[in-house]
Amino acid sequence: MKDKYDVIVVGAGPAGSSVATTASKAGLDVLLIEKRQEIGDPVRCAEGADKKGIKRHIKPDPRWIAAEVKGSRIFAPDGTKLQISEELFGAEVGYVLERKIFDRALAEQAVSSGAEVIVKTSATGLIRKNKQVTGIHARSIGESVDIKAKIVVGADGVESKVGRFAGINTTLAPKDIETCAQFLVSGIEVDEYCQFYLGNNIAPGGYAWVFPKGRGIANVGIGVLGSRSDKGMPVKLLSNFVKHHFPTGKIIEMVLGAVPASGPIEKTIADGFMLAGDSAHQSDPLTGGGILNALDAGVMAGTVAASCIEKDDVSEKALMEYERQWRETIGKKISKALVVKEKLVTLTDEQFNTLAHSIKGKCDSTMGVFDIVRALFRANPKLLWEFRNLIK
């Protein structure tokens, strides 16, 4: 590891690897660090992602594609089912990934593009000159080191520490976070559809999911709104869900985590500094999915970093181009999803059932998520008045 780079990226998830690949391809000298000793482990994700979106960033590889799905089914509390095709569901359906292998493949792509990747290395602080970030204090395999850079990118996940080091408030209120638990369950029968279960008895302020991985294996998980979750609640609710739906299933792995469900963060840049991915709260507040948003934001951040370094201007004003780009694209989608999420978390199970009944038989393979939102509004304008601006 050298003592100076053009760009240091903290966190080797999808956002971090995307930044590193993009910046390296632009000719920059890039260091990508990961605090854990293995990239991609532990997995804190249902592992679903849209095929077209993935193909924009990396060539599909059977090593990290666990299954391909045909679409999704959404179940109301009383069992009423809505079915949506894979092409139209959104960014969380298409491939079910092996994230441990997928994240490593993204890091390998960054290395192939010219980046240097070092694991078991964590940022412990930021180096500054006046107000500008000029590098990081780090601990690498037990040793303290200082590494300089023209730009530092924080891609270190929910409530990013390096974001806070830079003076950006990355903390989340309980109402803006989903606390999640997921089991890898074997010995069960699941078809080629992702399944989502709504209901306050199942997952208060969230939902349960089943993502097939082939060979009688599936990711079965649950997300609960932080403001409604007690310690241990997600695991207890998930255990009950699995016992009810998959009584013969065997749990062979468990992961716990949290995802932002907050809408766009107030700020993602400072002098010599950017945030990307979950650290920038760029995940979908409705579904919790964030892989594609992270990859897309990483490309934007890497491209802007290269442009600013070429112009020898890494000020907050210059980096504002990144802020503009992601807010005009990812940010707009997040804002719309937040409107839906904030209404849905207030609904009773009876209201969920009413909504499902109102469009049962009217959903077809041509309808995407926001087509269904529009149909729900037209059938229930008084109940869903907050959705009125989403039907345009």
N, C-alpha and C positions, 0 to 999 in steps of 0.2 A: 504494500500500500504506500502510495506516494503521499507527500504532505500538501499537495496542491492539485486541484482539478478545476475544470470549467464549471461543472455541475455536480453537486452531491445530492443523491436521492435517498431519503430515509424511509425504508419500508419496501420490501420486495414482493408485495402483492400485485394484483393486476394493474393498479394505477402506477405504482412505482416502476414496474418493469416497462410499462408503456412509455412513461416519460424517458426512461433510460434508453430504450430502443430508438425513439424518435430523435432525441438529442444526439445520440451517437451517430445515427445515420446522417445527421446534419454536419458531422465533422467535429463535434465537441468531445472533449476529454471528460468522461463521466464515471463517477463512482456510485454504485448502488449498494447500500448496506442493509442488512437484515439482522435484527436482534436475536432471533432464534437460530439454532444450529441447523435447522432444516427448513428450506423454503416450502411453503404450502402446508405446513403442519404446525398446529392442529387446524383442521377445517372448521370454519364457523359459517357455513353456507349451505343452503338447500341444493346448490350445484346446478341449477337450471339456467340456461342462457339461449337466446335467440340465435339460430343458425347463421342468418345473414350477417348479424352483428359480429359474431365471432369471426366469420370469414373475412371481414374487413381488416382484421388485425393479425390473424395467424392462420396458416394452412391447417385444416382439420387433420387430426391424427388419431387413428383408432386407439392409440395408447391412452388417450385422455377422454375418449367419448364412451361413457358407460352405457348409454342408451339414447335412442332417438324416439321422440314422442310425437303422437298425432295431434295432440291438442290438450285441452284442459276441461275439467268438470268442476263446477262450483256448486256446493251443496248448502242449502239453507238449513236452519236448525231442525225443521221438520222433515228434512230429506229431499225436498224439492230440488231437482237437478237442472242446471244450465250448462250447456256444452258449447265450447268455443274452439275453433280450429287453431292448430299450431301457428299458422302464418299470421293470424290476427290477434292472438292473445296478448303479445307484448314481449318485453325483453327477458322474461324469465322462463320461457318455454321454447323448446326445440331440441336442443341437446341437454342431456343430463350428464354432467362432467364428472371426472375424477379430479377434484381440485388439487389434490396433492401433486398429481402428475402435470396437470394443466399449468399451475403456477410455476412449476420448475421449467416447463417448456417455454413459458413467457420469459423467464430469467435467462434461459439458454439463448433465446432469440436476442435478448439485450447483449449478451456476451458476443454472439456472432456479429452483432452490429458494431462492436468495438468497446462496449462498456466493461468496466471492472466490477465484479460482484464479490462481496465479502460478507460472510455470515458471522453469527455470534459477535456482532458489533452493534452497539446502541449509541445513539446520540444522547449525551448527558447535559448539553447546553449549546448555546450559539455563540460564535465569535462575532463581535461587532466592531466596526470602525465608525465612530460617531453613531448615527442611527442605522447604518446599513449593515445587514447580515453579510459577513465575509467568510463564514466557515462554521465548523462545528467542533465542540469538545466531544470526544467519544471515548467509549471503553471497548476495546477490541481484544477479545480472548484474554481478558484479565489485565490488560495494560491500558493506561490512560494515554490518549493521543489527541493532538490538535490537527485538524485538516482544513486547509483554506479552500475556498471556492468563490466563484463570481456569483453563483446562484445556488441556494439550497431549496430543495423541494421536499415538503413534508407529505409523506404518503403512509403514515404510521397508524392509520385506523381511527376508530371512534375516539373522540375526546383527545385528539392528537397532542402529545406532549411537546413536540417541536413547534406546533402552532402556538401553544401557550408561551413557549420560550420567546416566540417572535412578537408577543403581545396581542395575539388574536384569540378571542374567546371561543374555544371549541367545546366548552362544556354543554351538556344537554340536560334540560329539565326532565323529570320522570315522564311527563306527558309526551315528550318528544323522542322517546326511545322505546324500542321493543326488546324485551328480555326474552331470549330464545333458548330452547333446548331441542336437541335432535338425536334420535336413535337411528342407527343403521340396523335394520330389521331383516332377518333372513327367514327362509322357510315359509314364505307367504305367496299368495296368488295376487298379482297386480298386472293390469293390462298396459297398453301403451299410451296412457293418458296421465297427466299430472292431475292431482285432486286437491281441492281446497275446501275446507269445512269452516263455515261461519257459525257463530253462536256464543253468547256470553257464558254459557255453562261449559263450552268447549275451550274457548280462548278469549277472555275478557279484553275487548279493545284490539283484538288481533284475529288470527285464524290458525287452523292446523293444516298441515300439508302432507301429501304423499307423493314423492317423486321416484318413479321406478328406475332401477339401475340394471335390470335384466337378471336372469338366473334366479328368480324368486327373491330378489333383494330390493329394498327400497329405503330411501331416506324418509323417515317419518318424523315430523317436527311440529313445534308449536311456538308461536310468538304471542306474548302478552304485553299490553301497554304498560310501561313502567309505573305509571301512576295507579295502576290497579293490581300490581303484582307484589305479593309478599315474598319473603325469602323462601326459596325452594318451590314456589308455586308452579313455574313452568314444567319442572320435572314431574311433579305430582300430577298435573293435568295431562301431561303427555303419557305418563304411565297408564292413567285411566283410559285415555284415548286408544292406546295400543291394545290394552286388555279387551276393550269393547269391539274394535274393528279387526284386530289380528290376534285372536286368543292363542293361536298355535305358533305365533312368531317368536323368534329368538333374537334378543338384543345382543349384538356383537360389538357395538361401539356407541359411545355417547359423547356429544360435544355440547358445550354451553357457550353463549356469547350474547352480544347485543348489537343492534343495528340502528342507525339514525332514522327517525321518522318525523323529521322536523321541518322539512322544507329547506330552501336555500339558506346557507350561512350568511351572516352579514358581510363578511370580508374574507378573501382568500389570498391576499397579497400584502407584502410590505417591501421595503427597500431590500433588494437582493433575495427575496423569499416568495415562495408560492406553496399553496396546498392543493392536493388533488385526491380524488376518491372519497372514501368514507371520512377521512380527516377533514374534508371540505363539505361534509354532509351532502354528498352528491348522489346518495342512494334514493330510490323511489320511496316516498313516505307511505304509499298505499300498500305496495307489495313487499317492501324491504329489499328488493333486488338491487344490486349495484355493480355487477361485473361489467356490463357494457358501458354504463356511464363512467366507470373508472377508466376503462380502456380509452374511451373517446376523450375524456378530460386529460388523460396522460398525453395523448397526441397533441392536443391544443397547448398544454403546458410546455412540452418539449419543443414544439415549433416556435412558440413565442420566446422561449429561453434562447434558442439559437439566434433568432432575429435580434434580440436585445443585446446579446453578447457581441454579435457582429457590429452593431452600432455603438458598442462601448457605453451602453446606458442600461443599467439594471435597476433603475429607480422604480419606486412604486408607480409613478406616473407612466413609465414605459411599460411596465408589466401589466398595466390596466387593460391592455389588449387581450390578455388571457381571460381576465375577469369578464370583459365584454363578450368574448366568444362563447364561454360556457354558459353565461346567463341567458344569452339569446337562443340557445339550443337546449341543453340539458336543464337549465334553470326554469325555462317556461314549462317543460313537461313536469318537472317536480312541483311547481306551483299549482298546476291543475290537479295533480294527484293529491296534493295536500288538502285541497277543498273537499275532495271526495272522502279522504281518510277522516278528516275532522268531523264530517257529518256521520259517517258510518259508525264511529266509535260511540256516538250518542244513542244509537238505535237499540230498541229492545228486540228480543228474539221474535216476538209477535210481528214487529215491524219488518224485520228481515224476511219473515215468511210471507207477509203481504207483498213486499217488493218482488220476491221470487214468483209468487203466483201471478202477479200482474203482467209478467212477460213470458210466463211459461208457454212453450209452443211457438213463441214469436222470435226466438233466437235461432239463427241459422249460421252456417259456416262462413257467411259473408260479413258477420258482425265481429268487430273488435271490441276491446274493453270499453272505449269511450262511446262506441255505438250503443252498447248496452246501457251505459250511463245515460245517454240521451233518451233511449227507450224507457228507462225507469223514470226519468223526469216527466216525460210526456204522460205516462200512466199515473204518476203520483206527484203532480206539481206542488201541492200544498206541503207534503211531507219532505220533498226534496227541493225546496225553493232555492237553497244555496247553490244548486247545480245549474241555475238558469243561464249563467254565462258560459257554461261548458257545452251547450247544445249548438253553438254557432259553428 
